[in-house]
Amino acid sequence: MSNPVPSAHPPSTILNAGWIEQTHGDFLFYLEGETPSVYRVVESLDAELMDIGSALGLALDPNDVLTERWYGHQTRRSTTGLSTRELVYGTIKAEKQLGSRYLTEDLPYGLVPWEDMGRLTGVETPIISSLINLGDALLGRDFRAEGLTLARLGLDGLTINQLLVLVQEGGLTAAA
């Protein structure tokens, strides 16, 4: 849940699907494709993730803080435009096709488990769910069937407390 990549790649890829298909990725993915309206979707997705973390009692860092930590540069974005991101992202082109890891990895191994954690915690995830649905439609796949779910990980049926004990301590006790 502390990975900024699934928050950034799927929204920008899905919302630029036509441009990716027409240009075969010949545009600057972050600087040209992540417009203020696209970034509002990124922020909405990030807010859902923060709500899931809060419901789990975790203080998750938002996408921008994680990105700064990963890349060592201030990369704050805003809905009014990009700021210092040119240092890190200035020359990154879009993927050449929709069927890239930006969807084929980040949906089943990022957004699908986050959606499942939302269900466990009772947190609604309309943006996360919508992006999975759109990714399914764009690529003709079922990312929920392919992805990491609590059931697939053998964790279905655990309470939030049991899941946290398992993650933090490596095993369940009778008290959990």
Beta strands, then each sheet from edge to edge (+ up, - down):
strand 1: 77-78
strand 2: 81-82
sheet 1: 1+ 2-
end
